Amino acid sequence: MIYRANGDVAGGALTDLGTEIVVGWVTHIEGIIFVDANGNGKRDPGEAGVAGFALTVRERDNTTMDQGTNTATTDDSGNYDIRETYPMGKWLVLEAFNTRYQTTGVTYRAANEPTATTKLGSLVDLSFLPIIGLGGQIDWGVQPYAAGTNGGIVGTVTYDTTPNELDAADAGTEGYQPRHPTLPVHLYPPTPSTPTTPPPTAHHTRPASQTAPRHSRSPGVFSPMVSVSIATGPGASTPAGRSSW
């Protein structure tokens, strides 16, 4: 690589500097998603590529890079090509996830490595470090899920440093929240239980024509409505210990 080019300019004429090497400001990631028939994580002769498989470059907090610009979808042969991966010198995550397939292994080789490395397992996220002017190849081996099986549940555990949402159901992962490693996560099946309290007792309700209006103790402050039991019908009386309007 070079960072400058020198040339002589005479009389304001254009000067041809020839073909010069320019600095590569991005990292080039390419590879293939293939059906790994023997489950060895490497593409062997005859193993077909998977078309329409989406890949995404993400931040370490699982957010997409630049509104999803660093994404790719495999072509008819299973190949993908992400030419502009950045920022440089920052660990990122390459995600290859599809609800129809489970990962068998990943084979990767950086541009300056003589041989490839294969890692077996059902990973869908791979951490990588973009380096200026370099790139690499990452191949993903996958297999269709067997009947009656699926990929389970995938998520991220973070430390909620500043709970911005009042309801935990509305909570979102913020970029500044640290991740929580090595935390066991358990999934339990539903278990039938026996009620320990008696069922609620049904009460009669006052007919609509006899309903008392809500009243206020002071402007803007309303007293809560209290549920009471009353007797209805000809000759009915209020049971002892119960209130009536």
N, C-alpha and C positions, 0 to 999 in steps of 0.2 A: 504494500500500500504506500501511497504517497499523499502528502497533504498540500502540495503546491506544484505548479508547473511553470517553467520559465520559457520565454520566447522573445524574439526581437520584432518590434513593430516599426515599419518605415512608411512615412507619408500617409499615415492614417488608414493604410490598407489592412484588410483582414489577414490574419496570420494563422496558418494551420499548425496547431500544436501536436497533431497526430493523435493516436489512441493512447490515452493515459488511464491508469488504474485510479479509480475513485474510492473514497472511503465508504464502506458499507455501514450505514447507520442502523441497520435492522438485522434481526436474525431470521433466517429462512428455515422453517420446519416443514418437512414433507414426510409422506409415508403411505401405508396402505392398511385398510381394515380387511381382514380375510377370515374365512371360516377355517378354524384350526381343527381339522378332522382328528388328528392324533393327540391334540392337547399339549404339544411340546413348546408352544409359544413362538415357534419359528415357522415362516412360510415355506412349505415344501412344494415340490412340483405337483400340479393338479389341484391345489387348494385355491378355490375361487375367492375373488374379492367381493365385498359387500357394498352394494350401491346405496346411496341415500342415507349414509350414516353421518350424523352431525358431530362435529368436534368444536370445542370452544376453548380459547385462552382466557383464563380468569386470574383475578387477583387472589392473594392468599386468603382473603376473607370471603371467597366464593362469588364475588361480583364479577360481571363481565367487563372486559377491557374496552374503554372508549365506546360505550353504548353498543357493544356487540360487534364492532368492526373486525376484530380478530377472531372470526369464525370461519368454518369451512364445512362443506358437505362432500362426501366421497362421490366420485363420478361412477359411470357404469362399470368400471373395472375395479372399484374400491379404492382408488387413489385419492389423496387429498394433498393440498398445497397451501400453506400459510406463509406468504412471502414477507410480510412486514410485522414481525413480532418484536415488541418493545414494551417497556423501557429496558435499556441495557443495564446489566449488572444488578438486576433485581429478580429474586426468585418469583417465578410465576407457576401457574398450574395449567396443564393441558388436560382437558376433560373429554373423554370419549364414552358417552353413555347412550344406551338404547334399551328400551323396555323389553325388546324381543331377544336380546342377546346377553350372555354373560361372558366376561373376559376370561381367557385361559392363560394369557401371558403377554408380555410386551418385550419386543426386541428393539434396542436403540443403539445408535452409533453417531457420535459427534463428528464434525468434519475433520477434526485433527486426531481422531482415534483410528488405529489400524484395523481393529476388529470390533464386532458388535457384541453387545451384552444382552442376555435374555433373563428376564425375571418372570417366574410363574406366579399366578395368583389371579384373583377376581377383582383387581383394582380397576377403578374408573377414572381416578385422578392421578396424574403423574407430575411431580414437581421438577422444573427444569430452570436453568440459569441462562438467559440470553447473553451472549457475548458479542461485542461489536465485530461485524464483518464475518462472523462464523454462523454455522447452521448445523443441522443434523437431520437424521432420518429416524422416525419412530413408527414401528409397525405394531399393530394391535391384533392379536389372535382372539377370535370370539367363537362361541358356539350357541345355537338356539337353545332356549330353555326347554327342558324336558316337560312333558305333559304333567300338570299339577304342581309345577314349581314356578318360582318367580325370583326376582332380585332382592326381595326383602325391603328393608327401609334404610335409606341413606340420609344422613344429616350431619350437621356441624354443631359441636358443643362449644359455647363461648361463655366468657365471664361477663355478666351484665354489669359493667362498671357504673353506668348511669342509666337506670331504668327510665326511659323517656315515655313509655306507655303505661297508663294506669292499669290496663287489663293485660295480663300476660299473654292472652290469646292473640293480641295485636302486636306483640313484640317483634322487632326486626333486628337483624344482625348489623351492627354498625362497623365501619371500617377500622375504627380505633379500638374495638373490643378484642382483647387477647383470646386466643384459642385455649381450650382446656384439654391437654393431652392425657393419654392413659387413663381415662375415666370409664369405668365399666358401665355399659348400658344394657339393661335387661328388658326383655319383652315377655310378659306373662299372659297365658291364655285366660279367658274369662272363666270364673268359677261361680256356680250357683250358690246363693247364700240364703239362709233362713231369716225372715224378719224377726227382729228382737223387740219391736214395739207393736202394739195392737193397731189395726187399721183405724183411720179416722172415723169418728161417729157422724153419721149424716144428721143434719138438722133441717127443720122446716125454715123457709124464708118468708119474709113478709111480702104480701102481694104488692104489685107495683103501685096500686092506688093508695096504699098505706105507707109507702116509703117516706121516711123523714128526709128533708133536704140536708145537705152538708151545711155546717155553720162554722163561723170563724171566731176565734177568740180576739183577734186584732186584725186590722187590715193586712192582707197578704199572708196570713198564717192560718192554716186550716187544721182543725182537729182530725185525727185519724178516725175512720169509720170502724166501729167495733162490731164484730160478728156476735149476734145474740140469738138465742132460741126462743121462739114464740109459739103459741098455740093458735091454730086456725080452725075454723068450722063452727057450726052451731053449738052453743053451750060450752065451748072450750074455755079453759082457764089457764093462767100462767103457772107452770110447774114451780114447786117450791125451790128456792135457791137460784132461780133464773130471772133475768130482767126482761122487761118489755118496754117499748116506747110509749 
